[in-house]
Amino acid sequence: MSKLRKSARGQPCTLQIFPYCQEDSETVVLCHLNSLAKGMALKSQDYFAVYGCNICHDIVDGRRQTLIDKDEILKCQMRGLERTWEIMIGEGLIKVA
């Protein structure tokens, strides 16, 4: 398991998909976002991922259906990516030159 995947333990959910988010850091894992380079059963790189609670993760992966449109979910993913990178950079897990 990579350092970035391990770093998700105990973090807040950065997806925060309202009103579904559990805001329970005990269920947070590193949620890989969709990328053009990935296909069925392939994950994007660990740096293209967000911290997500189990419900938000299910929504992003399509395992849980909602009335939220895909554009709004994409916005949540991009905000979540920014929040996740802020945490990772602050903790020295990602370095920006």
Biopython code that builds the backbone (N, CA, C, O; Angstrom):
import numpy as np
from Bio.PDB.StructureBuilder import StructureBuilder

atoms = [
    (1, "MET", "N", (0.850, -1.176, 0.000)),
    (1, "MET", "CA", (0.000, 0.000, 0.000)),
    (1, "MET", "C", (0.899, 1.244, 0.000)),
    (1, "MET", "O", (1.844, 1.331, 0.784)),
    (2, "SER", "N", (0.603, 2.194, -0.873)),
    (2, "SER", "CA", (1.435, 3.389, -1.005)),
    (2, "SER", "C", (1.231, 4.340, 0.166)),
    (2, "SER", "O", (0.242, 4.248, 0.892)),
    (3, "LYS", "N", (2.181, 5.255, 0.338)),
    (3, "LYS", "CA", (2.062, 6.271, 1.392)),
    (3, "LYS", "C", (0.809, 7.114, 1.197)),
    (3, "LYS", "O", (0.156, 7.492, 2.170)),
    (4, "LEU", "N", (0.472, 7.407, -0.048)),
    (4, "LEU", "CA", (-0.709, 8.226, -0.301)),
    (4, "LEU", "C", (-1.981, 7.477, 0.091)),
    (4, "LEU", "O", (-2.904, 8.074, 0.645)),
    (5, "ARG", "N", (-2.036, 6.193, -0.188)),
    (5, "ARG", "CA", (-3.216, 5.405, 0.217)),
    (5, "ARG", "C", (-3.308, 5.325, 1.737)),
    (5, "ARG", "O", (-4.388, 5.474, 2.309)),
    (6, "LYS", "N", (-2.182, 5.091, 2.382)),
    (6, "LYS", "CA", (-2.162, 5.021, 3.848)),
    (6, "LYS", "C", (-2.548, 6.345, 4.479)),
    (6, "LYS", "O", (-3.126, 6.375, 5.565)),
    (7, "SER", "N", (-2.230, 7.441, 3.801)),
    (7, "SER", "CA", (-2.475, 8.766, 4.378)),
    (7, "SER", "C", (-3.960, 9.066, 4.558)),
    (7, "SER", "O", (-4.309, 9.989, 5.294)),
    (8, "ALA", "N", (-4.837, 8.315, 3.910)),
    (8, "ALA", "CA", (-6.280, 8.572, 3.996)),
    (8, "ALA", "C", (-6.849, 8.231, 5.370)),
    (8, "ALA", "O", (-7.869, 8.790, 5.773)),
    (9, "ARG", "N", (-6.207, 7.334, 6.078)),
    (9, "ARG", "CA", (-6.728, 6.891, 7.381)),
    (9, "ARG", "C", (-6.871, 8.072, 8.337)),
    (9, "ARG", "O", (-5.906, 8.783, 8.618)),
    (10, "GLY", "N", (-8.094, 8.267, 8.829)),
    (10, "GLY", "CA", (-8.364, 9.311, 9.815)),
    (10, "GLY", "C", (-8.555, 10.707, 9.247)),
    (10, "GLY", "O", (-8.790, 11.653, 9.999)),
    (11, "GLN", "N", (-8.457, 10.851, 7.921)),
    (11, "GLN", "CA", (-8.624, 12.169, 7.300)),
    (11, "GLN", "C", (-10.114, 12.494, 7.148)),
    (11, "GLN", "O", (-10.955, 11.595, 7.179)),
    (12, "PRO", "N", (-10.433, 13.774, 6.985)),
    (12, "PRO", "CA", (-11.823, 14.136, 6.699)),
    (12, "PRO", "C", (-12.163, 13.800, 5.251)),
    (12, "PRO", "O", (-11.276, 13.749, 4.398)),
    (13, "CYS", "N", (-13.426, 13.574, 4.976)),
    (13, "CYS", "CA", (-13.873, 13.368, 3.605)),
    (13, "CYS", "C", (-13.739, 14.698, 2.870)),
    (13, "CYS", "O", (-14.318, 15.701, 3.287)),
    (14, "THR", "N", (-12.982, 14.706, 1.783)),
    (14, "THR", "CA", (-12.805, 15.944, 1.023)),
    (14, "THR", "C", (-13.800, 16.050, -0.125)),
    (14, "THR", "O", (-13.893, 17.099, -0.762)),
    (15, "LEU", "N", (-14.540, 14.988, -0.397)),
    (15, "LEU", "CA", (-15.573, 15.038, -1.439)),
    (15, "LEU", "C", (-16.787, 15.825, -0.959)),
    (15, "LEU", "O", (-17.296, 16.686, -1.676)),
    (16, "GLN", "N", (-17.244, 15.533, 0.242)),
    (16, "GLN", "CA", (-18.350, 16.249, 0.875)),
    (16, "GLN", "C", (-19.559, 16.407, -0.045)),
    (16, "GLN", "O", (-20.044, 17.519, -0.253)),
    (17, "ILE", "N", (-20.040, 15.302, -0.590)),
    (17, "ILE", "CA", (-21.198, 15.326, -1.493)),
    (17, "ILE", "C", (-22.464, 15.460, -0.651)),
    (17, "ILE", "O", (-22.908, 14.506, -0.012)),
    (18, "PHE", "N", (-23.029, 16.655, -0.665)),
    (18, "PHE", "CA", (-24.209, 16.967, 0.139)),
    (18, "PHE", "C", (-25.459, 16.425, -0.532)),
    (18, "PHE", "O", (-25.566, 16.541, -1.753)),
    (19, "PRO", "N", (-26.385, 15.856, 0.166)),
    (19, "PRO", "CA", (-26.494, 15.647, 1.621)),
    (19, "PRO", "C", (-26.072, 14.247, 2.048)),
    (19, "PRO", "O", (-26.459, 13.793, 3.124)),
    (20, "TYR", "N", (-25.295, 13.561, 1.236)),
    (20, "TYR", "CA", (-24.979, 12.160, 1.470)),
    (20, "TYR", "C", (-23.746, 11.911, 2.342)),
    (20, "TYR", "O", (-23.642, 10.868, 2.988)),
    (21, "CYS", "N", (-22.818, 12.863, 2.360)),
    (21, "CYS", "CA", (-21.546, 12.663, 3.048)),
    (21, "CYS", "C", (-21.757, 12.289, 4.511)),
    (21, "CYS", "O", (-22.536, 12.922, 5.223)),
    (22, "GLN", "N", (-21.049, 11.247, 4.943)),
    (22, "GLN", "CA", (-21.118, 10.793, 6.332)),
    (22, "GLN", "C", (-20.290, 11.655, 7.265)),
    (22, "GLN", "O", (-20.572, 11.719, 8.462)),
    (23, "GLU", "N", (-19.274, 12.317, 6.735)),
    (23, "GLU", "CA", (-18.337, 13.091, 7.545)),
    (23, "GLU", "C", (-17.762, 12.227, 8.664)),
    (23, "GLU", "O", (-17.557, 12.698, 9.782)),
    (24, "ASP", "N", (-17.505, 10.959, 8.351)),
    (24, "ASP", "CA", (-16.972, 10.008, 9.313)),
    (24, "ASP", "C", (-15.564, 9.617, 8.885)),
    (24, "ASP", "O", (-15.391, 8.842, 7.944)),
    (25, "SER", "N", (-14.558, 10.153, 9.573)),
    (25, "SER", "CA", (-13.168, 9.903, 9.185)),
    (25, "SER", "C", (-12.775, 8.430, 9.351)),
    (25, "SER", "O", (-11.754, 8.003, 8.813)),
    (26, "GLU", "N", (-13.565, 7.659, 10.080)),
    (26, "GLU", "CA", (-13.276, 6.231, 10.254)),
    (26, "GLU", "C", (-13.497, 5.440, 8.966)),
    (26, "GLU", "O", (-12.925, 4.362, 8.804)),
    (27, "THR", "N", (-14.311, 5.954, 8.051)),
    (27, "THR", "CA", (-14.593, 5.220, 6.808)),
    (27, "THR", "C", (-13.848, 5.795, 5.606)),
    (27, "THR", "O", (-14.042, 5.329, 4.483)),
    (28, "VAL", "N", (-13.000, 6.797, 5.825)),
    (28, "VAL", "CA", (-12.323, 7.480, 4.715)),
    (28, "VAL", "C", (-11.211, 6.618, 4.135)),
    (28, "VAL", "O", (-10.390, 6.051, 4.856)),
    (29, "VAL", "N", (-11.212, 6.536, 2.801)),
    (29, "VAL", "CA", (-10.161, 5.846, 2.046)),
    (29, "VAL", "C", (-9.738, 6.757, 0.890)),
    (29, "VAL", "O", (-10.367, 7.785, 0.639)),
    (30, "LEU", "N", (-8.676, 6.374, 0.197)),
    (30, "LEU", "CA", (-8.242, 7.119, -0.975)),
    (30, "LEU", "C", (-9.093, 6.677, -2.162)),
    (30, "LEU", "O", (-9.028, 5.521, -2.578)),
    (31, "CYS", "N", (-9.884, 7.586, -2.703)),
    (31, "CYS", "CA", (-10.808, 7.290, -3.807)),
    (31, "CYS", "C", (-10.181, 7.755, -5.111)),
    (31, "CYS", "O", (-9.983, 8.953, -5.317)),
    (32, "HIS", "N", (-9.875, 6.828, -5.976)),
    (32, "HIS", "CA", (-9.272, 7.153, -7.269)),
    (32, "HIS", "C", (-10.332, 7.731, -8.202)),
    (32, "HIS", "O", (-11.422, 7.177, -8.348)),
    (33, "LEU", "N", (-9.991, 8.849, -8.825)),
    (33, "LEU", "CA", (-10.905, 9.510, -9.747)),
    (33, "LEU", "C", (-10.745, 8.928, -11.150)),
    (33, "LEU", "O", (-9.717, 8.333, -11.475)),
    (34, "ASN", "N", (-11.756, 9.106, -11.959)),
    (34, "ASN", "CA", (-11.695, 8.621, -13.336)),
    (34, "ASN", "C", (-10.682, 9.432, -14.128)),
    (34, "ASN", "O", (-10.590, 10.651, -13.980)),
    (35, "SER", "N", (-9.940, 8.753, -14.953)),
    (35, "SER", "CA", (-9.013, 9.445, -15.846)),
    (35, "SER", "C", (-9.129, 8.823, -17.226)),
    (35, "SER", "O", (-9.673, 7.730, -17.379)),
    (36, "LEU", "N", (-8.625, 9.512, -18.214)),
    (36, "LEU", "CA", (-8.701, 9.002, -19.585)),
    (36, "LEU", "C", (-7.849, 7.759, -19.773)),
    (36, "LEU", "O", (-8.116, 6.947, -20.660)),
    (37, "ALA", "N", (-6.818, 7.607, -18.936)),
    (37, "ALA", "CA", (-5.886, 6.498, -19.101)),
    (37, "ALA", "C", (-6.355, 5.226, -18.413)),
    (37, "ALA", "O", (-5.708, 4.186, -18.533)),
    (38, "LYS", "N", (-7.463, 5.293, -17.697)),
    (38, "LYS", "CA", (-7.886, 4.090, -16.986)),
    (38, "LYS", "C", (-9.044, 3.428, -17.690)),
    (38, "LYS", "O", (-9.790, 4.065, -18.434)),
    (39, "GLY", "N", (-9.181, 2.166, -17.450)),
    (39, "GLY", "CA", (-10.277, 1.408, -18.031)),
    (39, "GLY", "C", (-10.919, 0.540, -16.977)),
    (39, "GLY", "O", (-10.696, 0.737, -15.782)),
    (40, "MET", "N", (-11.696, -0.400, -17.399)),
    (40, "MET", "CA", (-12.369, -1.309, -16.483)),
    (40, "MET", "C", (-11.348, -1.990, -15.580)),
    (40, "MET", "O", (-10.390, -2.593, -16.063)),
    (41, "ALA", "N", (-11.551, -1.894, -14.278)),
    (41, "ALA", "CA", (-10.716, -2.532, -13.258)),
    (41, "ALA", "C", (-9.310, -1.939, -13.171)),
    (41, "ALA", "O", (-8.438, -2.528, -12.531)),
    (42, "LEU", "N", (-9.074, -0.792, -13.797)),
    (42, "LEU", "CA", (-7.792, -0.105, -13.685)),
    (42, "LEU", "C", (-7.990, 1.207, -12.931)),
    (42, "LEU", "O", (-8.944, 1.939, -13.195)),
    (43, "LYS", "N", (-7.097, 1.502, -12.001)),
    (43, "LYS", "CA", (-7.209, 2.723, -11.217)),
    (43, "LYS", "C", (-6.268, 3.782, -11.767)),
    (43, "LYS", "O", (-5.235, 3.476, -12.362)),
    (44, "SER", "N", (-6.651, 5.038, -11.552)),
    (44, "SER", "CA", (-5.745, 6.131, -11.885)),
    (44, "SER", "C", (-4.605, 6.132, -10.859)),
    (44, "SER", "O", (-4.641, 5.385, -9.882)),
    (45, "GLN", "N", (-3.615, 6.960, -11.086)),
    (45, "GLN", "CA", (-2.488, 7.067, -10.155)),
    (45, "GLN", "C", (-2.965, 7.561, -8.793)),
    (45, "GLN", "O", (-3.986, 8.242, -8.700)),
    (46, "ASP", "N", (-2.232, 7.222, -7.745)),
    (46, "ASP", "CA", (-2.624, 7.610, -6.388)),
    (46, "ASP", "C", (-2.666, 9.125, -6.188)),
    (46, "ASP", "O", (-3.379, 9.597, -5.302)),
    (47, "TYR", "N", (-1.934, 9.893, -6.975)),
    (47, "TYR", "CA", (-1.981, 11.347, -6.829)),
    (47, "TYR", "C", (-3.224, 11.949, -7.489)),
    (47, "TYR", "O", (-3.506, 13.133, -7.306)),
    (48, "PHE", "N", (-3.967, 11.147, -8.253)),
    (48, "PHE", "CA", (-5.225, 11.608, -8.846)),
    (48, "PHE", "C", (-6.363, 10.927, -8.100)),
    (48, "PHE", "O", (-7.143, 10.159, -8.663)),
    (49, "ALA", "N", (-6.423, 11.241, -6.808)),
    (49, "ALA", "CA", (-7.397, 10.612, -5.920)),
    (49, "ALA", "C", (-7.725, 11.581, -4.793)),
    (49, "ALA", "O", (-6.999, 12.544, -4.544)),
    (50, "VAL", "N", (-8.820, 11.308, -4.129)),
    (50, "VAL", "CA", (-9.287, 12.177, -3.040)),
    (50, "VAL", "C", (-9.577, 11.337, -1.807)),
    (50, "VAL", "O", (-9.724, 10.118, -1.895)),
    (51, "TYR", "N", (-9.658, 11.996, -0.659)),
    (51, "TYR", "CA", (-10.089, 11.328, 0.562)),
    (51, "TYR", "C", (-11.609, 11.314, 0.568)),
    (51, "TYR", "O", (-12.239, 12.369, 0.492)),
    (52, "GLY", "N", (-12.202, 10.134, 0.656)),
    (52, "GLY", "CA", (-13.653, 10.046, 0.619)),
    (52, "GLY", "C", (-14.212, 9.047, 1.610)),
    (52, "GLY", "O", (-13.668, 7.957, 1.788)),
    (53, "CYS", "N", (-15.318, 9.433, 2.263)),
    (53, "CYS", "CA", (-16.019, 8.495, 3.146)),
    (53, "CYS", "C", (-16.663, 7.410, 2.280)),
    (53, "CYS", "O", (-16.720, 7.541, 1.057)),
    (54, "ASN", "N", (-17.140, 6.350, 2.909)),
    (54, "ASN", "CA", (-17.634, 5.229, 2.117)),
    (54, "ASN", "C", (-18.844, 5.595, 1.252)),
    (54, "ASN", "O", (-18.993, 5.049, 0.159)),
    (55, "ILE", "N", (-19.708, 6.497, 1.710)),
    (55, "ILE", "CA", (-20.873, 6.858, 0.896)),
    (55, "ILE", "C", (-20.463, 7.717, -0.295)),
    (55, "ILE", "O", (-20.889, 7.454, -1.419)),
    (56, "CYS", "N", (-19.641, 8.739, -0.065)),
    (56, "CYS", "CA", (-19.176, 9.574, -1.184)),
    (56, "CYS", "C", (-18.390, 8.732, -2.187)),
    (56, "CYS", "O", (-18.510, 8.933, -3.395)),
    (57, "HIS", "N", (-17.589, 7.794, -1.694)),
    (57, "HIS", "CA", (-16.821, 6.903, -2.567)),
    (57, "HIS", "C", (-17.763, 6.080, -3.438)),
    (57, "HIS", "O", (-17.532, 5.922, -4.636)),
    (58, "ASP", "N", (-18.826, 5.557, -2.829)),
    (58, "ASP", "CA", (-19.805, 4.780, -3.596)),
    (58, "ASP", "C", (-20.475, 5.622, -4.684)),
    (58, "ASP", "O", (-20.737, 5.127, -5.780)),
    (59, "ILE", "N", (-20.750, 6.890, -4.383)),
    (59, "ILE", "CA", (-21.371, 7.779, -5.372)),
    (59, "ILE", "C", (-20.417, 8.011, -6.542)),
    (59, "ILE", "O", (-20.818, 7.903, -7.701)),
    (60, "VAL", "N", (-19.163, 8.327, -6.243)),
    (60, "VAL", "CA", (-18.170, 8.591, -7.294)),
    (60, "VAL", "C", (-17.953, 7.356, -8.163)),
    (60, "VAL", "O", (-17.801, 7.474, -9.379)),
    (61, "ASP", "N", (-17.938, 6.179, -7.553)),
    (61, "ASP", "CA", (-17.706, 4.941, -8.308)),
    (61, "ASP", "C", (-18.969, 4.380, -8.961)),
    (61, "ASP", "O", (-18.908, 3.374, -9.668)),
    (62, "GLY", "N", (-20.113, 5.029, -8.726)),
    (62, "GLY", "CA", (-21.351, 4.598, -9.360)),
    (62, "GLY", "C", (-22.057, 3.441, -8.671)),
    (62, "GLY", "O", (-22.993, 2.870, -9.231)),
    (63, "ARG", "N", (-21.628, 3.087, -7.472)),
    (63, "ARG", "CA", (-22.284, 1.994, -6.734)),
    (63, "ARG", "C", (-23.533, 2.472, -5.999)),
    (63, "ARG", "O", (-24.367, 1.660, -5.597)),
    (64, "ARG", "N", (-23.664, 3.787, -5.821)),
    (64, "ARG", "CA", (-24.834, 4.365, -5.150)),
    (64, "ARG", "C", (-25.437, 5.410, -6.081)),
    (64, "ARG", "O", (-24.748, 6.330, -6.521)),
    (65, "GLN", "N", (-26.707, 5.268, -6.374)),
    (65, "GLN", "CA", (-27.392, 6.205, -7.258)),
    (65, "GLN", "C", (-27.971, 7.362, -6.448)),
    (65, "GLN", "O", (-28.469, 7.171, -5.338)),
    (66, "THR", "N", (-27.897, 8.559, -7.017)),
    (66, "THR", "CA", (-28.448, 9.752, -6.387)),
    (66, "THR", "C", (-29.180, 10.566, -7.448)),
    (66, "THR", "O", (-29.153, 10.233, -8.633)),
    (67, "LEU", "N", (-29.827, 11.628, -7.008)),
    (67, "LEU", "CA", (-30.468, 12.556, -7.935)),
    (67, "LEU", "C", (-29.525, 13.699, -8.324)),
    (67, "LEU", "O", (-29.917, 14.610, -9.053)),
    (68, "ILE", "N", (-28.298, 13.647, -7.842)),
    (68, "ILE", "CA", (-27.301, 14.677, -8.164)),
    (68, "ILE", "C", (-26.799, 14.434, -9.584)),
    (68, "ILE", "O", (-26.458, 13.308, -9.946)),
    (69, "ASP", "N", (-26.758, 15.507, -10.390)),
    (69, "ASP", "CA", (-26.303, 15.305, -11.772)),
    (69, "ASP", "C", (-24.792, 15.129, -11.828)),
    (69, "ASP", "O", (-24.068, 15.500, -10.904)),
    (70, "LYS", "N", (-24.341, 14.560, -12.924)),
    (70, "LYS", "CA", (-22.928, 14.204, -13.088)),
    (70, "LYS", "C", (-22.008, 15.422, -13.023)),
    (70, "LYS", "O", (-20.882, 15.317, -12.536)),
    (71, "ASP", "N", (-22.476, 16.584, -13.510)),
    (71, "ASP", "CA", (-21.651, 17.793, -13.450)),
    (71, "ASP", "C", (-21.393, 18.214, -12.008)),
    (71, "ASP", "O", (-20.286, 18.640, -11.675)),
    (72, "GLU", "N", (-22.401, 18.099, -11.155)),
    (72, "GLU", "CA", (-22.233, 18.471, -9.747)),
    (72, "GLU", "C", (-21.292, 17.491, -9.046)),
    (72, "GLU", "O", (-20.479, 17.896, -8.216)),
    (73, "ILE", "N", (-21.399, 16.219, -9.375)),
    (73, "ILE", "CA", (-20.483, 15.231, -8.793)),
    (73, "ILE", "C", (-19.061, 15.512, -9.249)),
    (73, "ILE", "O", (-18.125, 15.395, -8.457)),
    (74, "LEU", "N", (-18.883, 15.880, -10.512)),
    (74, "LEU", "CA", (-17.560, 16.234, -11.018)),
    (74, "LEU", "C", (-17.004, 17.446, -10.275)),
    (74, "LEU", "O", (-15.817, 17.477, -9.950)),
    (75, "LYS", "N", (-17.842, 18.442, -10.004)),
    (75, "LYS", "CA", (-17.397, 19.610, -9.224)),
    (75, "LYS", "C", (-16.942, 19.194, -7.832)),
    (75, "LYS", "O", (-15.931, 19.687, -7.334)),
    (76, "CYS", "N", (-17.683, 18.291, -7.205)),
    (76, "CYS", "CA", (-17.296, 17.787, -5.880)),
    (76, "CYS", "C", (-15.946, 17.080, -5.957)),
    (76, "CYS", "O", (-15.121, 17.208, -5.052)),
    (77, "GLN", "N", (-15.725, 16.335, -7.036)),
    (77, "GLN", "CA", (-14.447, 15.644, -7.197)),
    (77, "GLN", "C", (-13.291, 16.634, -7.341)),
    (77, "GLN", "O", (-12.234, 16.440, -6.741)),
    (78, "MET", "N", (-13.481, 17.682, -8.123)),
    (78, "MET", "CA", (-12.408, 18.666, -8.328)),
    (78, "MET", "C", (-12.127, 19.457, -7.054)),
    (78, "MET", "O", (-10.968, 19.713, -6.727)),
    (79, "ARG", "N", (-13.183, 19.847, -6.328)),
    (79, "ARG", "CA", (-12.969, 20.517, -5.028)),
    (79, "ARG", "C", (-12.280, 19.556, -4.059)),
    (79, "ARG", "O", (-11.394, 19.952, -3.303)),
    (80, "GLY", "N", (-12.698, 18.291, -4.091)),
    (80, "GLY", "CA", (-12.083, 17.290, -3.229)),
    (80, "GLY", "C", (-10.621, 17.075, -3.556)),
    (80, "GLY", "O", (-9.807, 16.881, -2.654)),
    (81, "LEU", "N", (-10.278, 17.104, -4.831)),
    (81, "LEU", "CA", (-8.883, 16.944, -5.246)),
    (81, "LEU", "C", (-8.048, 18.109, -4.718)),
    (81, "LEU", "O", (-6.943, 17.905, -4.216)),
    (82, "GLU", "N", (-8.571, 19.321, -4.829)),
    (82, "GLU", "CA", (-7.855, 20.486, -4.306)),
    (82, "GLU", "C", (-7.656, 20.372, -2.797)),
    (82, "GLU", "O", (-6.560, 20.628, -2.298)),
    (83, "ARG", "N", (-8.699, 19.993, -2.068)),
    (83, "ARG", "CA", (-8.602, 19.844, -0.613)),
    (83, "ARG", "C", (-7.619, 18.734, -0.234)),
    (83, "ARG", "O", (-6.831, 18.879, 0.701)),
    (84, "THR", "N", (-7.680, 17.625, -0.975)),
    (84, "THR", "CA", (-6.789, 16.497, -0.692)),
    (84, "THR", "C", (-5.337, 16.893, -0.933)),
    (84, "THR", "O", (-4.467, 16.596, -0.114)),
    (85, "TRP", "N", (-5.073, 17.560, -2.051)),
    (85, "TRP", "CA", (-3.697, 17.993, -2.337)),
    (85, "TRP", "C", (-3.196, 18.969, -1.282)),
    (85, "TRP", "O", (-2.026, 18.912, -0.902)),
    (86, "GLU", "N", (-4.056, 19.862, -0.803)),
    (86, "GLU", "CA", (-3.636, 20.787, 0.262)),
    (86, "GLU", "C", (-3.158, 20.003, 1.478)),
    (86, "GLU", "O", (-2.129, 20.332, 2.070)),
    (87, "ILE", "N", (-3.901, 18.971, 1.849)),
    (87, "ILE", "CA", (-3.514, 18.147, 2.997)),
    (87, "ILE", "C", (-2.220, 17.404, 2.702)),
    (87, "ILE", "O", (-1.303, 17.399, 3.523)),
    (88, "MET", "N", (-2.143, 16.776, 1.530)),
    (88, "MET", "CA", (-0.956, 15.985, 1.175)),
    (88, "MET", "C", (0.296, 16.853, 1.081)),
    (88, "MET", "O", (1.365, 16.452, 1.541)),
    (89, "ILE", "N", (0.171, 18.028, 0.493)),
    (89, "ILE", "CA", (1.310, 18.947, 0.393)),
    (89, "ILE", "C", (1.710, 19.417, 1.787)),
    (89, "ILE", "O", (2.894, 19.469, 2.119)),
    (90, "GLY", "N", (0.710, 19.760, 2.600)),
    (90, "GLY", "CA", (0.982, 20.209, 3.976)),
    (90, "GLY", "C", (1.680, 19.152, 4.811)),
    (90, "GLY", "O", (2.474, 19.489, 5.689)),
    (91, "GLU", "N", (1.401, 17.884, 4.556)),
    (91, "GLU", "CA", (2.011, 16.785, 5.295)),
    (91, "GLU", "C", (3.280, 16.272, 4.634)),
    (91, "GLU", "O", (3.881, 15.310, 5.113)),
    (92, "GLY", "N", (3.697, 16.907, 3.531)),
    (92, "GLY", "CA", (4.935, 16.519, 2.854)),
    (92, "GLY", "C", (4.822, 15.249, 2.027)),
    (92, "GLY", "O", (5.839, 14.679, 1.631)),
    (93, "LEU", "N", (3.603, 14.797, 1.759)),
    (93, "LEU", "CA", (3.418, 13.591, 0.956)),
    (93, "LEU", "C", (3.583, 13.858, -0.531)),
    (93, "LEU", "O", (3.986, 12.975, -1.288)),
    (94, "ILE", "N", (3.271, 15.080, -0.945)),
    (94, "ILE", "CA", (3.461, 15.535, -2.319)),
    (94, "ILE", "C", (4.307, 16.793, -2.243)),
    (94, "ILE", "O", (4.024, 17.686, -1.444)),
    (95, "LYS", "N", (5.321, 16.867, -3.052)),
    (95, "LYS", "CA", (6.185, 18.050, -3.075)),
    (95, "LYS", "C", (6.006, 18.779, -4.389)),
    (95, "LYS", "O", (6.010, 18.173, -5.460)),
    (96, "VAL", "N", (5.850, 20.092, -4.292)),
    (96, "VAL", "CA", (5.692, 20.934, -5.471)),
    (96, "VAL", "C", (6.957, 21.755, -5.622)),
    (96, "VAL", "O", (7.355, 22.474, -4.705)),
    (97, "ALA", "N", (7.588, 21.646, -6.784)),
    (97, "ALA", "CA", (8.853, 22.371, -7.005)),
    (97, "ALA", "C", (8.602, 23.706, -7.637)),
    (97, "ALA", "O", (9.545, 24.453, -7.897)),
]
sb = StructureBuilder()
sb.init_structure("model")
sb.init_model(0)
sb.init_chain("A")
sb.init_seg("    ")
for serial, (resi, resn, name, xyz) in enumerate(atoms, 1):
    if name == "N":
        sb.init_residue(resn, " ", resi, " ")
    sb.init_atom(name, np.array(xyz, "f"), 0.0, 1.0, " ", f" {name:<3s}", serial, name[0])
structure = sb.get_structure()
